[in-house]
Each structure stands twice: as structure tokens, then as C-alpha cells.
Amino acid sequence: MVTPDLAPRNGARPSTRRGRPASAATALIGWVALSAVLPGAAHLRAGRWRTGLLLLGGYLTVVVAVVCVALGADAGLAGRALGWLGQISLVFGACAVAWFWLVIRSYVVLRPGRLPRRGQVLTGLVAGVLAVTVAVPFAIAARYARVSEETLDSLFAAPAGTGQAAGVVRREDPWAGRDRVNVLLLGGDWGDNRIGMRTDSINVASVDVHTGNTVLLGLPRNLEHVRFPPGSAMAARFPFGFQLPEYHPGWREDLLFSVWQYADDHPELFGGRRNMGAEVLKETVGHILGLRIDWYALVNIWGFAKMIDALGGLVVSVDRDIVYGLHDEGVVRAGTRRLNGTEALWYARSRTLSDDFDRMHRQRCVLGALLSQADPATVLTRFTEIAAATRRLLSTDVPRPMLEHLVPLAWKVKHAAITSLQFVPPLINTAYPDWDRIRLLTAKAIRASEHAQAGPSAPPSGAPSAQGRHRHRHRHSPPPSPTPVLSPEGTPSPIDDGCGAPSAAMTS
């Protein structure tokens, strides 16, 4: 009779010894995990009420404050946040350290020493992994904020000697009472291994600061007899328009794309001041269109290719085979396909069996595809590569303090009406431009934009392009391609007109 009584007891005891430590270890890890999302939970479980309530109360207060800010956040707050990137990086770095410490401390206050050695080792490993896991997102956010600040500081270093460079931007009215801002968008091929720089793609984005309605005005790179603003140094040098001797029979460089480089090469025209190309081209394009150009942004075609590679390629609908390469050794086949950086670059810049006007159209399509496919998820996962590419991609004179105001304006543009007016034949004759007609059509397009309704279109930008082996073009261009970008009357059209629409399966 004794033996049957002892057998159940002896059989139950090992199970109890195995089960209680296991359940205790599981409970301990559960409370540690709960503390990672609800600070103070482990302290309350351990009977440390004061510390637990302090941690929990502080956490909930911060959460409520963040939710309130998020609910009231707008593009203006996003713009102002660009000036706080250094502080934001420090805050996220502190959060990473604090959350790591919180998880470890929560583990310690639950007294893991009461567990068997094996349980202590396992729960310690799990708690360590959990501590690192919750700290990593904060550390990544801190790094992203720091990289963003360094990138913006390198891109938007305002030129010395200007009021805006010193941060004098009126917060109450950064536009100084103006209804529009005009940004010159350029595509060029500067680099340490290249002599000189030509601006192959020349566009102006004229933006209504109240509605965001935008007109993209495109000027051909091969515009001849360029006129300069009266009273300027270039007008004094070329009173009858930009004309230089032929360097080869039938070939010249006195086209719109050479104005920047000519100004850089002749500082004596500007009292010895160097690097005047950007300012001269801004004044020149503004004079041609009858607008005041506020800033410029120059896109480097080589950085452009690296940007596309950083994004994982670009899906483009190619309407016909595009032959490319220095010796026509490559081809982008017709159809909807994903292009790498080099292929997208050649697709945008190729002149083989084409002309400058067809190329202007392809540049718009590539930039529209780039902006529409740069989704937040892709940008976040490839953030460092994109930031590195961006530093080699852009040159601009936009002052750093203006970013606070340009971000909300960009948000308006994204949801506003965007039209495009390209000054190409038959609208104008590039060899003998009608300057008055160009200004008249510009004013007409801007008036129409002021009353336009927002529709589906891609944000405007200056598509980069290059000349390759055809750097110096003949003065008279071939007839325009059959791809229209506007009506003969000069009516603006949607910026993505004629670009095709890649399928959702290809872009995903």
C-alpha cells in the first residue's frame, strides 16, 4: 500500500520542478517585454511603486504630447523641423540609450537570480536581445537625422554676403509680398574630371505661393542670339545678342547652354568676380521670359544616375527603341521596363535618331517617373545611399533658412495644378526667336495657371541631360520630333503628357 502512495508523489515532483522554473522564466520575460512598450510595468510588478508610477506617468505624458503634435502637424511643422535636425538626432540618441537601460533595469528588478542557473542564462540572453531590438530603431532615426542635417548643410550653403545667407528670412512673410516664386531648374554635366559645364536642360518652375499652382517653362538649349538684360555686363559685351566666332565651319558655341560657362570663363566682365555663371544665367533666363528668377537648382547627370541606382532602378514606358552610347553600342528597348541609372541616363540624353526637342520630352518623363516612384518605404530602406548620391547630384543657391518655407510650398505644389509650356518649334524659331512672343506666352500661361484646377500630374523638376560626344551643336537644329509637348498656340499641357503609365506590377 505504501508503494502506490509514494509513486504518484515521486512522479509529480520532477514535473513540478521542471514546470515552475519554466513558467517563472516565461513570466519574467513577459514583464520585461511589457516594460519595453509600457515603461514601469516591471517595477510595479516588483513592488517598486514610486519608480514604476513615475516611469509610467512620464511615458504616458510624452505619448499624449506626441499624439497631440502629430494630430496638429502640417507641412509647416515639417519645414521647421529641418532646422531642428541636430536636436532631433540627440533626442533619438538619448532615447536609444534610455530604452536599452530601461529593458535591462526592468530585468534586474524582477530578480532573475531566483531562477536556476540555466533560466538565468536564457532569460538574460532574451532580455539582452530585447534591449538591443528596442534601441536600434531610435539609433537608426538618430543616424538618419544626422545624415540629413549634413546633407542639407552641404547642399544649401547660401553664398556669402547675402542677407539670406545670414539667415535673415522673415518668418511672417518669407516671400516679401510676392505672389509667385520662380526657380531655374537646370541639368548639367559638371565634375572634377570634366572641363567646363554646359546646362543642357533649362526650365523655370513658376509657383503661386498661395495655391501651389505651377507652370514649368522649358527653353531649348540651342536657343540662338540670346539677349541679356539691359545694363548688364553681358549686354554691354553682346549688344546685339550672344554671338561668337565659329570655332569650326558651321559650328558655334554661342547658344543658351553656353552662357553659364562663358560667364565663368570671363571674370574680367564682372570686375574680377569669379563663378558668375549661375547668376548670369538666372538674369538671362529671367529676361527672356519676363520673370524674376529667385534661385537655381542644377542637377548633375552623373549624380542623377547614382540616385536612380540607389532607388533600385526606375520603371519607364519606352515608346520606341532608343539607341545610346558614345559609339551607339547600346539600346533601350521599347516597352515598360526597369532601367538602371546608366540606362535611364542614356534614355534621357540620347540624340541618336532624335533631336533636342524629343530629348526634352524624355527628360520630363524620366523626372516624373523618378519623383512618382521614390516612395517613402524605398527612401527609408536606402536612405544612406540616397543621401550620398544627393550630395553629388545637386548644386543650388537656395538659402538654408528658406527650406522651412519651401517645404510647405512643395506640399501645395504636390496637390495643385501643374502645367508645362515648352518653347520649341513650331511655337518659336530657335535660330531667330521672337522674344516678345516668348514673354507674351509666358504671361498667358501664368494667368491660366492662376485659375487652373488641380489634376493628376507629376511634380515638375529640371531633368538632367548631357551632350556626350555631341557637345557642340550646329546652330540650326533638326525638325522637332513627332512627340508633341504643347499645341501650336502655346497652350500649356500637363507635365506628364505623352509619357505613358507603367503598370502597378512593374513599379511595385
Residue pairs with C-beta under 8 A, 6 or more apart in sequence:
21 115
21 116
21 119
22 119
24 114
24 115
24 119
25 115
25 119
25 122
25 123
28 107
28 110
28 112
28 115
28 123
29 123
29 126
29 127
29 130
31 41
31 42
31 45
31 106
31 110
32 42
32 103
32 106
32 107
32 110
32 126
32 127
32 130
33 130
34 41
34 42
35 41
35 42
35 43
35 102
35 103
35 106
36 99
36 102
36 103
36 106
36 130
36 134
38 56
38 59
39 55
39 56
39 58
39 59
39 102
40 51
40 52
40 53
40 54
40 55
40 56
40 57
40 59
41 52
41 56
41 106
42 52
42 106
42 107
42 109
42 110
43 49
43 51
43 52
43 55
43 106
43 109
44 52
44 53
44 56
45 110
46 52
46 109
46 110
46 111
48 109
55 102
69 77
74 408
75 407
75 408
75 410
75 411
75 412
76 407
76 408
78 407
78 408
78 411
79 403
79 404
79 405
79 406
79 407
79 408
80 404
81 88
82 148
82 152
82 403
82 404
82 407
83 401
83 403
83 404
85 145
85 146
85 148
85 149
85 152
86 145
86 146
86 149
88 145
89 142
89 143
89 145
89 146
89 149
90 142
91 142
92 138
92 139
92 141
92 142
92 145
93 138
93 139
93 142
95 138
96 135
96 136
96 138
96 139
96 142
97 135
99 131
99 134
99 135
99 138
100 131
100 132
100 134
100 135
103 127
103 130
103 131
103 134
104 127
104 128
104 131
107 123
107 124
107 127
112 119
112 120
112 123
112 124
113 120
115 123
144 380
144 383
147 383
147 384
147 387
148 387
151 387
151 390
151 391
152 400
152 403
153 400
154 391
155 390
155 391
155 394
155 395
155 396
156 396
156 398
156 399
156 400
156 402
156 403
157 400
158 164
158 165
158 397
158 398
158 399
158 400
158 401
159 165
159 397
162 399
164 399
164 401
164 402
165 399
167 399
167 400
167 401
168 401
169 399
169 401
169 402
169 404
169 405
170 176
171 404
174 402
174 404
174 405
175 181
175 209
175 405
178 209
179 208
179 209
179 210
180 206
180 207
180 208
180 209
180 446
181 206
181 207
181 209
181 294
181 409
182 204
182 205
182 206
182 207
182 286
182 291
182 292
182 293
182 294
183 204
183 205
183 207
183 293
183 294
183 295
183 296
183 297
183 398
184 202
184 203
184 204
184 281
184 282
184 285
184 293
184 295
184 296
184 297
184 462
185 201
185 202
185 203
185 204
185 205
185 216
185 296
185 297
185 299
185 460
185 461
185 462
186 199
186 201
186 202
186 203
186 281
186 296
186 297
186 298
186 299
186 462
187 199
187 200
187 201
187 298
187 299
187 301
187 304
187 363
187 462
187 463
187 464
187 465
187 466
188 197
188 198
188 199
188 200
188 201
188 260
188 298
188 299
188 300
188 301
188 464
188 466
189 197
189 198
189 200
189 300
189 301
189 302
189 464
189 466
189 467
190 197
190 298
190 300
190 395
191 300
191 302
196 261
196 264
196 265
197 260
197 261
197 264
197 277
198 221
198 257
198 258
198 260
198 261
198 467
198 471
199 221
199 256
199 257
199 259
199 260
199 281
199 298
200 221
200 257
200 301
200 349
200 464
200 465
200 466
200 467
201 221
201 299
201 360
201 363
201 462
201 463
201 464
201 465
202 218
202 219
202 220
202 221
202 256
202 257
202 285
202 462
203 216
203 217
203 218
203 219
203 460
203 461
203 462
203 463
204 216
204 217
204 219
204 285
204 289
204 291
204 293
205 214
205 215
205 216
205 217
205 460
205 461
205 462
206 214
206 215
206 217
206 291
206 446
206 449
207 213
207 214
207 409
207 413
208 214
208 416
208 449
208 450
209 409
211 412
211 416
211 450
212 409
212 411
212 412
212 413
212 414
212 415
212 416
213 416
213 417
213 418
213 449
213 450
213 452
213 454
214 413
214 416
214 417
214 418
214 419
214 449
214 460
215 418
215 419
215 420
215 421
215 445
215 446
215 449
215 492
216 364
216 418
216 419
216 420
216 421
216 460
216 495
217 289
217 421
217 422
217 423
217 442
217 445
218 360
218 364
218 420
218 421
218 422
218 423
218 424
218 485
219 256
219 285
219 288
219 289
219 423
220 256
220 356
220 357
220 360
220 423
220 424
220 430
220 477
221 255
221 256
221 257
221 356
221 473
222 255
222 256
222 257
222 356
222 430
222 473
222 475
222 477
223 255
223 256
223 288
223 423
223 430
223 433
224 241
224 242
224 254
224 255
224 430
224 431
224 432
224 433
224 475
225 240
225 241
225 242
225 243
225 431
225 432
225 433
226 241
226 242
226 254
226 255
226 256
226 259
226 284
226 288
227 235
227 241
227 242
227 287
227 288
227 435
228 234
228 235
228 238
228 242
228 280
228 283
228 284
228 287
229 235
229 283
229 284
229 286
229 287
232 280
232 283
233 269
233 270
234 242
234 259
234 263
234 269
234 280
234 284
236 269
237 266
237 269
242 254
242 255
242 256
242 258
242 259
242 262
243 254
244 252
244 253
244 254
244 262
245 252
246 252
247 253
247 472
248 472
250 474
250 475
251 472
251 473
251 474
251 475
252 472
252 474
252 475
253 262
253 472
255 473
255 475
256 284
259 277
259 280
259 281
259 284
260 277
260 278
260 280
260 281
261 277
262 277
263 269
263 270
263 276
263 277
263 279
263 280
263 281
264 274
264 275
264 276
264 277
267 273
267 274
267 276
269 276
270 276
278 296
278 298
278 397
281 296
282 293
282 295
282 296
283 293
285 293
286 292
286 293
288 435
288 438
288 439
289 438
289 439
289 442
290 438
290 439
290 442
290 443
291 442
295 396
295 397
295 398
295 402
296 396
296 397
297 394
297 395
297 396
297 398
297 462
298 394
298 395
298 396
298 462
299 393
299 394
299 461
299 462
299 463
299 464
300 392
300 393
300 394
300 395
300 464
301 345
301 349
301 464
301 465
301 466
302 392
303 389
303 390
303 391
303 392
303 393
303 394
304 341
304 345
304 393
304 464
305 341
305 342
305 344
305 345
306 341
306 388
306 389
306 392
306 393
307 341
307 370
307 386
307 389
307 390
307 393
308 314
308 339
308 340
308 341
308 344
308 345
308 370
309 340
309 341
309 389
310 382
310 385
310 386
310 388
310 389
311 370
311 373
311 374
311 378
311 379
311 382
311 386
312 378
312 382
313 338
313 339
313 340
313 341
313 344
314 338
314 339
314 344
314 366
314 369
314 370
314 373
315 336
315 337
315 338
315 339
315 369
315 373
315 502
315 506
315 507
316 336
316 337
316 339
316 344
316 347
316 365
316 366
316 369
316 502
317 335
317 336
317 365
317 499
317 500
317 501
317 502
318 332
318 333
318 334
318 335
318 336
318 337
318 347
319 334
319 483
319 500
320 334
321 331
321 332
321 333
321 334
322 331
322 332
322 346
322 347
322 350
322 352
322 354
322 362
323 330
323 331
323 350
323 352
323 353
324 330
324 331
324 332
324 346
324 347
324 349
324 350
324 352
325 346
326 468
326 469
328 352
330 343
330 346
332 339
332 343
332 346
332 347
336 500
336 502
336 503
336 506
337 506
338 506
339 347
344 366
345 464
345 466
347 362
347 366
348 359
348 362
348 363
348 366
348 463
348 464
348 465
349 359
349 464
349 465
349 466
349 467
349 468
350 359
351 359
351 468
351 470
354 481
355 477
355 478
355 479
355 480
355 481
356 473
356 477
357 422
357 424
357 425
357 477
357 480
357 481
357 483
357 485
358 480
358 481
358 483
359 465
360 422
360 424
360 463
360 485
361 481
361 483
361 485
361 498
363 463
363 464
363 465
364 420
364 463
364 485
364 495
364 496
364 499
365 496
365 498
365 499
365 500
366 463
367 458
367 460
367 461
367 462
367 463
368 458
368 459
368 495
368 496
368 499
369 458
369 499
369 502
371 458
371 459
371 461
372 458
373 507
379 386
398 406
410 459
413 459
413 460
414 459
415 454
416 454
417 449
417 452
417 453
417 454
417 455
417 457
418 457
418 458
418 459
418 460
418 494
418 495
419 445
419 448
419 449
419 452
419 457
419 492
419 493
419 494
419 495
420 460
420 485
420 486
420 492
420 493
420 494
420 495
420 497
421 441
421 442
421 445
421 486
421 490
421 492
421 493
422 485
422 486
423 433
423 438
423 441
424 430
424 480
424 485
425 477
425 479
425 480
426 480
426 488
427 441
427 486
427 488
427 490
428 434
428 437
428 438
430 477
431 475
431 476
431 477
441 490
444 490
445 490
445 492
448 491
448 492
449 492
455 494
456 494
456 496
457 494
457 495
457 496
458 495
458 496
459 495
460 495
467 473
483 498
484 498
485 493
485 497
485 498
486 492
486 493
487 493
